[in-house]
């Protein structure tokens, strides 16, 4: 399986969900902003990879 690429892809270091929204959703008032951003970048990279893999499956399935 491909490696998960961690880091911003076209977001210039920003995440889709702000640190304030993350804190509210997760009830997390202790994590640093940097740690929250790293968590969000990891989750966003994971989601991008899952979407890419699923699209590849559909593409290869429709050709066969």
ZAZA-766470 format. One record per residue: x, y, z of N, C-alpha, C in turn. Coordinates in Angstrom, 1 decimal, always signed. Layout:
ZAZA-766470
<atom <X, Y, Z>, <X, Y, Z>, <X, Y, Z>>
...
***
This chain:
ZAZA-766470
<atom <+0.8, -1.2, +0.0>, <+0.0, +0.0, +0.0>, <+0.9, +1.2, +0.0>>
<atom <+0.4, +2.3, -0.6>, <+1.2, +3.6, -0.7>, <+1.3, +4.2, +0.7>>
<atom <+2.4, +5.0, +0.8>, <+2.6, +5.7, +2.1>, <+1.5, +6.8, +2.2>>
<atom <+1.2, +7.2, +3.4>, <+0.3, +8.3, +3.6>, <+1.2, +9.6, +3.6>>
<atom <+0.8, +10.5, +2.8>, <+1.6, +11.8, +2.8>, <+1.0, +12.7, +3.8>>
<atom <+1.9, +13.1, +4.7>, <+1.4, +14.0, +5.8>, <+1.9, +15.4, +5.4>>
<atom <+1.0, +16.4, +5.5>, <+1.4, +17.8, +5.2>, <+0.3, +18.4, +4.3>>
<atom <+0.4, +19.7, +4.2>, <-0.6, +20.4, +3.4>, <-0.4, +20.1, +1.9>>
<atom <-1.6, +20.0, +1.3>, <-1.6, +19.8, -0.2>, <-2.5, +20.9, -0.7>>
<atom <-1.9, +22.0, -1.1>, <-2.7, +23.1, -1.7>, <-3.4, +24.0, -0.6>>
<atom <-3.1, +23.8, +0.7>, <-3.8, +24.5, +1.7>, <-2.8, +25.5, +2.4>>
<atom <-1.6, +25.6, +2.0>, <-0.6, +26.5, +2.5>, <-0.5, +26.4, +4.0>>
<atom <-0.5, +25.2, +4.5>, <-0.3, +25.0, +6.0>, <-1.6, +25.1, +6.8>>
<atom <-2.7, +25.4, +6.1>, <-4.0, +25.6, +6.9>, <-4.8, +24.3, +6.8>>
<atom <-5.7, +24.1, +7.7>, <-6.5, +22.9, +7.7>, <-8.0, +23.3, +7.4>>
<atom <-8.8, +22.4, +7.0>, <-10.2, +22.7, +6.7>, <-11.0, +23.1, +7.9>>
<atom <-10.7, +22.5, +9.0>, <-11.3, +22.9, +10.3>, <-10.4, +23.7, +11.1>>
<atom <-10.8, +24.8, +11.6>, <-10.0, +25.7, +12.4>, <-9.7, +25.1, +13.8>>
<atom <-8.6, +25.5, +14.4>, <-8.2, +25.0, +15.7>, <-9.4, +25.3, +16.7>>
<atom <-10.0, +26.4, +16.6>, <-11.1, +26.7, +17.5>, <-12.3, +25.7, +17.4>>
<atom <-12.6, +25.4, +16.1>, <-13.7, +24.4, +15.8>, <-13.3, +23.1, +16.3>>
<atom <-12.0, +22.7, +16.1>, <-11.5, +21.4, +16.6>, <-11.7, +21.3, +18.1>>
<atom <-11.2, +22.4, +18.8>, <-11.3, +22.4, +20.3>, <-12.8, +22.2, +20.8>>
<atom <-13.7, +22.9, +20.1>, <-15.1, +22.8, +20.4>, <-15.6, +21.4, +20.2>>
<atom <-15.3, +20.9, +19.0>, <-15.9, +19.5, +18.7>, <-15.3, +18.4, +19.6>>
<atom <-14.0, +18.5, +19.9>, <-13.3, +17.5, +20.6>, <-13.3, +17.8, +22.1>>
<atom <-13.8, +19.0, +22.5>, <-13.7, +19.4, +23.9>, <-12.3, +19.3, +24.4>>
<atom <-11.4, +19.8, +23.6>, <-9.9, +19.8, +23.9>, <-9.4, +21.2, +24.1>>
<atom <-9.2, +21.6, +25.3>, <-8.6, +22.9, +25.6>, <-7.2, +22.8, +26.0>>
<atom <-6.6, +21.7, +25.9>, <-5.2, +21.5, +26.4>, <-4.2, +21.4, +25.3>>
<atom <-4.5, +20.8, +24.2>, <-3.6, +20.6, +23.1>, <-3.1, +22.0, +22.5>>
<atom <-1.9, +22.0, +22.1>, <-1.4, +23.3, +21.5>, <-2.0, +23.4, +20.1>>
<atom <-2.0, +24.6, +19.6>, <-2.4, +24.8, +18.2>, <-1.6, +24.0, +17.2>>
<atom <-0.3, +23.9, +17.4>, <+0.6, +23.2, +16.5>, <+0.2, +21.7, +16.5>>
<atom <-0.1, +21.1, +17.7>, <-0.5, +19.7, +17.7>, <-1.8, +19.5, +17.0>>
<atom <-2.7, +20.4, +17.2>, <-4.1, +20.3, +16.6>, <-3.9, +20.3, +15.1>>
<atom <-3.1, +21.2, +14.6>, <-2.9, +21.4, +13.2>, <-2.2, +20.1, +12.6>>
<atom <-1.3, +19.6, +13.3>, <-0.6, +18.3, +12.9>, <-1.6, +17.2, +12.8>>
<atom <-2.5, +17.1, +13.8>, <-3.5, +16.0, +13.8>, <-4.5, +16.2, +12.6>>
<atom <-4.9, +17.4, +12.4>, <-5.8, +17.7, +11.3>, <-5.1, +17.4, +9.9>>
<atom <-3.9, +17.8, +9.8>, <-3.2, +17.5, +8.5>, <-3.1, +16.0, +8.3>>
<atom <-2.8, +15.2, +9.4>, <-2.8, +13.8, +9.2>, <-4.1, +13.2, +8.8>>
<atom <-5.2, +13.7, +9.5>, <-6.5, +13.2, +9.1>, <-6.9, +13.5, +7.7>>
<atom <-6.6, +14.8, +7.3>, <-6.9, +15.2, +5.9>, <-6.1, +14.4, +4.9>>
<atom <-4.8, +14.1, +5.2>, <-4.0, +13.3, +4.3>, <-4.5, +11.9, +4.2>>
<atom <-5.0, +11.4, +5.3>, <-5.6, +10.0, +5.3>, <-6.8, +10.0, +4.5>>
<atom <-7.7, +11.0, +4.6>, <-8.9, +11.0, +3.8>, <-8.6, +11.2, +2.3>>
<atom <-7.6, +12.0, +2.0>, <-7.2, +12.1, +0.6>, <-6.8, +10.8, +0.0>>
<atom <-6.0, +10.1, +0.8>, <-5.5, +8.8, +0.3>, <-6.6, +7.8, +0.2>>
<atom <-7.6, +7.7, +1.1>, <-8.7, +6.8, +1.0>, <-9.5, +7.1, -0.2>>
<atom <-9.8, +8.4, -0.5>, <-10.5, +8.8, -1.6>, <-9.8, +8.4, -2.9>>
<atom <-8.5, +8.7, -3.0>, <-7.7, +8.3, -4.1>, <-7.7, +6.8, -4.4>>
<atom <-7.6, +6.0, -3.4>, <-7.6, +4.5, -3.5>, <-9.0, +4.1, -4.0>>
<atom <-10.1, +4.6, -3.4>, <-11.4, +4.2, -3.9>, <-11.7, +4.6, -5.3>>
<atom <-11.2, +5.8, -5.7>, <-11.3, +6.2, -7.1>, <-10.6, +5.3, -8.1>>
<atom <-9.4, +4.9, -7.6>, <-8.6, +4.0, -8.4>, <-9.3, +2.6, -8.6>>
<atom <-10.0, +2.2, -7.5>, <-10.7, +0.9, -7.6>, <-11.9, +1.0, -8.6>>
<atom <-12.6, +2.1, -8.6>, <-13.7, +2.4, -9.5>, <-13.2, +2.4, -10.9>>
<atom <-12.1, +3.1, -11.1>, <-11.5, +3.3, -12.5>, <-11.1, +1.9, -13.0>>
<atom <-10.4, +1.1, -12.2>, <-9.9, -0.2, -12.7>, <-11.1, -1.1, -12.9>>
<atom <-12.1, -1.0, -12.0>, <-13.3, -1.9, -12.1>, <-14.1, -1.6, -13.3>>
<atom <-14.2, -0.3, -13.7>, <-15.0, +0.0, -14.9>, <-14.4, -0.4, -16.2>>
<atom <-13.0, -0.5, -16.2>, <-12.3, -0.9, -17.5>, <-12.4, -2.4, -17.7>>
<atom <-12.6, -3.2, -16.6>, <-12.6, -4.6, -16.8>, <-13.8, -5.2, -17.2>>
***
